[in-house]
């Protein structure tokens, strides 16, 4: 069976369709919604398949969405229509196992059975072997600047199927809709499509091969690549030679302002920071301060006291955020940080509850229900709306305690971290 026929087989398309539906998301410029995908594909699939096989199929332009970055600037995402999303997923399902046979172990992004955590563990292994100088290479707007001809040559060298290559190139050339304006895409691969992760790994696999040929230890997650060496002089040589190679051989731009040489304690990689544990004299990881700050801001948005939702609903929104963040960083040392975040989260929720109770009568009733004696509850209830003072300096602290919030269903950051850490280290 030819590769394209395998991609377009009914079983592969059905699997791709199920995955697109399960992932959800908004529709693109084709006007088809996720909920309508099954009906649309059953009604139109024979015509779509015939047009692909005859090379007359034309993908819709992707919808440009701009996402602000935490440290300034914007990230441009391209959202394909749901039909093209299905086709891209179908291509990825067949091509990924083919390219997996070529990819090297140093690559961890968007690959089955590989994760950010494994990348961090490998990086720590290198650091503790004495490679304590970091060459942190930042590729400038990688997804926007990928040279399409070079990418297609790398793809063709492996799959050697002109029909499939033609379809992939059409997705690269599909263009974007910015508002109501169409813009062609002569460079890059849209970030946000189902095929983009695989294409990024194909492009940067060439970098992995070159670094391995030079005997350099490195870790790469998508376009985030760090090289570790044993001396500052080596780091300077590697920075100069590798950035030149990337520009000449891959045609990619290196951001000279963000690329740098540093020690591990000055590195932020995949949201993690690094420090040398003074007790065991080994490098360890922890969430970077910027990652912790972002986590706190997300919790704060969910604890706005002027947001009129029930405490049960608020907790149901907080818990997935807490679990997701801690699951990501759970192998790191963050017991002290989680204890502080826990304390601050409880303070914010006490403010919400005190505001929701509103009247002195209801406040006295609420405090008594939580175990505060009648006279103290009455005196506290008339102290007014000095929220921060009330929830940190009065009996509210022990009334709305960690235990009472846990009974309401709130996940404790500290307890959940200790649970996840114990699972991974035992």
C-alpha positions in Angstrom: 0.0 0.0 0.0 1.3 3.5 -0.9 1.9 5.8 2.0 -0.8 8.3 1.1 -3.4 5.5 0.8 -2.4 4.3 4.3 -2.9 7.8 5.5 -6.3 8.1 3.9 -7.5 4.6 4.9 -10.9 4.5 6.6 -9.4 3.2 9.9 -6.7 5.9 10.1 -9.1 8.7 9.3 -11.6 7.4 11.8 -8.9 7.3 14.5 -7.8 10.9 13.6 -11.4 12.1 13.7 -11.9 10.6 17.2 -8.8 12.3 18.5 -9.7 15.7 17.0 -13.2 15.5 18.6 -11.7 14.4 22.0 -9.3 17.3 21.9 -12.1 19.8 21.3 -11.2 23.4 20.5 -12.7 26.0 18.3 -13.3 25.8 14.6 -11.3 27.4 11.8 -12.2 29.4 8.7 -13.9 26.4 7.1 -17.0 27.1 9.3 -17.3 23.5 10.5 -17.6 23.1 14.2 -16.2 20.2 16.2 -19.7 19.0 17.0 -20.5 18.8 13.2 -17.3 17.0 12.2 -18.6 13.5 12.2 -21.6 14.4 10.0 -19.6 16.5 7.7 -16.9 13.8 7.2 -19.5 11.1 6.5 -21.2 13.3 4.0 -18.1 14.6 2.2 -15.3 12.2 2.8 -15.4 10.4 -0.6 -15.1 13.7 -2.5 -12.3 14.9 -0.1 -10.4 11.7 -0.6 -10.7 11.8 -4.4 -9.5 15.4 -4.5 -6.4 14.5 -2.4 -5.5 11.5 -4.5 -5.8 13.6 -7.7 -3.7 16.4 -6.0 -6.5 18.9 -6.5 -7.3 19.3 -2.8 -6.7 22.8 -1.4 -6.5 23.2 2.4 -8.2 26.2 4.0 -6.0 28.9 5.4 -5.4 28.7 9.1 -6.9 31.2 11.5 -4.3 33.5 13.1 -4.7 33.8 16.9 -2.2 35.9 18.9 -1.5 34.8 22.5 0.4 37.3 24.8 3.6 35.9 26.4 4.2 36.3 30.1 7.5 38.1 29.5 6.1 40.4 26.8 5.5 39.9 23.1 3.0 37.6 21.4 2.9 34.1 20.2 1.3 33.5 16.8 -0.9 30.4 16.7 -2.5 29.1 13.5 -5.8 27.2 14.0 -6.6 24.9 11.1 -10.2 24.1 10.2 -11.5 20.9 11.8 -11.4 19.0 8.5 -7.8 19.9 7.9 -7.0 19.2 11.5 -8.3 15.7 11.0 -6.2 15.2 7.9 -3.1 16.6 9.6 -3.7 14.2 12.5 -4.1 11.3 10.0 -0.7 12.2 8.4 1.0 12.5 11.8 -0.3 9.1 12.9 1.3 7.4 10.0 4.5 9.4 9.7 5.4 9.6 13.4 6.4 5.9 13.7 8.5 6.3 10.6 10.4 9.3 11.9 10.6 7.8 15.4 13.1 5.2 14.0 15.4 8.1 13.0 15.0 10.5 16.0 17.7 10.5 18.7 17.3 10.0 22.5 18.3 13.6 23.2 15.0 14.8 21.8 12.0 14.8 24.3 9.3 17.1 22.8 6.1 15.8 21.2 7.2 12.2 21.1 5.4 9.1 22.4 6.7 8.0 25.8 8.8 11.1 26.3 8.2 14.1 28.6 9.6 17.3 30.0 10.3 15.5 33.2 12.6 13.1 31.4 14.4 16.0 29.8 15.0 17.6 33.2 16.3 14.3 34.7 18.7 13.9 31.8 19.9 17.5 32.1 20.5 17.0 35.8 22.5 13.8 35.1 24.8 15.8 32.8 25.2 18.6 35.4 26.1 16.1 38.1 28.7 14.5 35.9 30.6 17.8 35.9 29.2 19.5 32.8 28.3 22.7 34.5 28.5 25.3 31.8 25.3 25.9 29.8 25.0 27.0 26.2 21.4 28.1 26.0 20.4 28.6 22.3 17.2 30.5 21.5 15.8 30.1 18.0 14.1 33.4 17.0 10.4 32.8 16.1 11.2 29.2 15.1 7.8 28.2 13.8 7.6 31.4 11.7 11.1 31.1 10.2 11.4 27.4 9.1 12.7 27.3 5.5 10.0 25.2 3.9 12.2 23.9 1.0 14.8 22.6 3.5 12.1 21.0 5.6 10.5 19.3 2.7 13.9 18.0 1.6 14.4 16.4 5.0 10.9 14.9 4.9 11.4 13.6 1.4 14.7 12.0 2.2 13.0 9.8 4.8 9.5 9.0 3.4 10.2 9.1 -0.4 6.5 9.5 -1.3 5.8 12.4 -3.7 2.0 12.3 -3.1 2.4 12.6 0.6 5.1 15.3 0.3 2.8 17.3 -2.0 0.0 17.2 0.6 2.3 18.3 3.4 3.7 21.2 1.2 0.1 22.3 0.6 -0.4 22.7 4.3 2.8 24.7 4.6 1.6 27.0 1.8 -2.0 27.2 2.9 -1.6 30.8 4.2 -3.3 32.5 7.2 -6.4 34.6 7.8 -5.6 37.6 9.9 -9.0 39.0 10.6 -10.6 39.2 7.1 -7.2 39.5 5.4 -5.4 36.6 3.7 -1.6 36.4 4.0 0.5 33.8 2.2 3.0 31.6 4.1 6.2 31.4 2.2 8.1 30.6 5.4 7.4 28.7 8.5 5.0 26.1 9.7 1.9 27.3 11.6 2.2 26.7 15.4 -1.0 25.1 16.6 -1.7 22.6 13.8 -1.6 18.8 14.5 1.3 18.3 12.1 3.5 21.1 13.5 5.1 19.2 16.4 6.2 16.4 14.1 7.6 18.9 11.5 9.5 20.8 14.1 11.2 17.6 15.3 12.0 16.7 11.7 13.7 20.1 11.1 15.6 20.0 14.4 16.6 16.4 14.1 19.4 17.7 11.9 20.7 19.7 14.8 20.6 16.7 17.1 22.6 14.7 14.5 25.2 17.5 14.2 25.6 17.9 18.0 26.0 14.1 18.4 28.6 14.0 15.6 30.6 16.6 17.6 30.3 14.6 20.8 28.3 17.4 22.6 25.9 16.5 25.4 22.6 18.3 24.9 18.9 18.1 25.7 16.2 19.3 23.3 12.5 19.8 23.8 10.9 21.0 20.5 12.9 24.2 19.8 14.2 24.6 23.4 17.8 23.3 23.2 20.6 23.5 25.8 24.1 22.2 25.4 26.3 21.4 28.5 30.1 21.5 28.5 32.8 21.4 31.2 34.4 24.9 30.9 33.6 28.5 30.0 36.1 28.4 27.1 34.4 25.4 25.6 31.0 27.1 26.0 32.2 30.1 24.1 33.5 28.0 21.2 30.4 25.9 21.1 28.1 29.0 21.1 30.0 30.5 18.2 30.3 27.4 16.0 26.8 26.0 16.6 25.0 29.3 16.0 26.9 29.6 12.7 26.0 26.1 11.7 22.3 26.6 12.5 22.2 29.7 10.3 24.2 28.2 7.4 22.9 24.6 7.3 19.3 25.0 8.7 18.6 28.5 7.5 17.2 29.4 11.0 17.7 32.6 12.9 19.3 32.5 16.4 18.2 35.2 18.8 21.5 36.6 19.9 20.0 38.7 22.6 18.3 35.7 24.4 21.0 33.0 23.6 23.6 33.0 26.3 26.2 31.2 28.3 25.4 30.6 32.0 25.8 28.4 35.0 23.0 26.0 36.0 21.7 28.4 38.7 21.1 31.0 36.0 19.1 28.8 33.7 15.4 28.6 33.2 14.5 25.6 31.2 11.0 24.3 30.5 9.8 26.3 33.5 12.4 24.7 35.9 15.3 26.4 37.8 18.3 24.7 39.1 20.4 24.9 42.4 23.1 22.9 44.1 21.8 21.1 47.1 24.3 22.1 49.9 23.7 18.8 51.8 24.4 16.3 49.1 26.4 18.7 46.9 24.5 17.8 43.8 22.4 19.8 41.3 18.7 19.5 41.7 15.7 21.1 40.1 12.8 23.3 41.4 10.1 25.4 39.8 11.6 28.6 38.5 10.5 31.8 40.3 8.7 33.0 37.1 6.8 29.7 37.0 5.7 30.0 40.6 4.7 33.6 40.0 2.6 32.6 37.0 0.9 29.8 39.2 0.1 32.3 41.9 -1.4 34.7 39.4 -3.6 32.0 38.0 -4.8 31.1 41.5 -5.4 34.7 42.3 -7.6 35.1 39.2 -9.8 32.2 40.4 -10.0 33.8 43.9 -11.3 37.2 42.9 -13.7 38.3 45.7 -15.9 40.2 43.3 -16.6 37.0 41.3 -20.0 35.8 42.4 -19.8 32.0 42.2 -20.4 29.4 44.9 -17.4 28.2 46.9 -18.1 24.6 45.5 -17.7 25.9 41.9 -14.7 27.9 42.8 -13.0 24.9 44.4 -13.9 22.8 41.3 -12.0 25.3 39.2 -9.0 25.6 41.5 -8.4 21.9 42.0 -7.5 21.0 38.3 -5.1 24.0 38.2 -3.4 22.9 41.4 -3.1 19.2 40.4 -1.9 20.0 36.9 0.8 22.4 38.0 2.1 20.1 40.8 2.0 17.1 38.5 4.3 18.9 36.1 6.8 20.0 38.8 6.3 17.1 41.2 9.9 15.7 40.9 11.3 19.0 42.0 12.1 20.4 45.5 9.3 22.7 46.3 8.0 21.8 49.8 8.6 25.3 51.2 7.2 27.0 48.2 4.0 24.9 48.3 3.5 25.6 52.0 3.6 29.3 51.3 1.3 29.1 48.3 -1.1 27.0 50.4 -1.1 29.6 53.1 -1.8 32.4 50.7 -4.5 30.5 48.9 -6.3 29.9 52.1 -6.0 33.6 52.9 -7.6 34.5 49.6 -10.4 32.0 50.1 -11.1 33.4 53.6 -11.5 36.8 52.1 -14.0 35.4 49.6 -16.0 33.7 52.2 -16.0 36.7 54.6 -17.3 38.9 51.7 -19.9 36.4 50.7 -21.3 36.2 54.2 -21.8 40.0 54.0 -24.0 40.9 57.0 -22.9 40.7 60.7 -25.7 38.3 61.3 -24.6 35.8 58.7 -21.0 36.2 59.7 -21.8 35.4 63.3 -23.8 32.4 62.2 -21.0 31.2 59.9 -18.3 31.5 62.6 -20.5 29.7 65.2 -21.1 26.9 62.7 -17.4 26.5 62.3 -16.8 26.2 66.0 -16.2 29.7 67.3 -17.9 30.4 70.6 -21.0 32.7 70.5 -19.6 35.8 72.1 -16.3 35.8 70.1 -18.3 35.1 66.9 -20.6 38.0 67.6 -17.7 40.5 68.4 -15.8 39.4 65.2 -18.9 39.7 63.0 -19.1 43.5 63.6 -15.5 44.3 62.9 -16.3 45.3 59.3 -14.7 44.7 55.9 -11.0 45.2 56.6 -10.5 42.0 54.7 -6.8 41.3 55.0 -6.7 42.2 58.6 -9.8 40.2 59.4 -8.6 37.0 57.7 -5.1 37.0 59.1 -5.5 38.5 62.7 -8.7 37.2 64.0 -10.5 33.9 64.8 -11.4 33.5 61.1 -8.0 31.9 60.6 -8.8 28.9 62.8 -12.5 28.9 61.9 -11.9 28.7 58.1 -9.0 26.3 58.6 -7.1 24.0 56.3 -9.2 21.1 57.6 -12.5 22.9 56.9 -11.5 23.8 53.4 -10.3 20.3 52.8 -13.8 19.0 53.9 -15.2 21.4 51.3 -13.1 19.6 48.7 -10.1 21.9 48.2 -6.8 20.2 47.3 -3.9 21.3 49.5 -0.9 22.2 47.4 1.5 20.9 50.0 -0.3 17.7 50.7 -0.8 16.9 47.0 2.9 17.7 46.2 4.1 15.4 49.0 1.8 12.6 47.7 3.0 13.0 44.1 6.7 13.2 45.2 6.4 10.1 47.3 4.8 8.2 44.3 7.7 9.2 42.0 10.6 8.6 44.4 9.5 5.3 46.0 
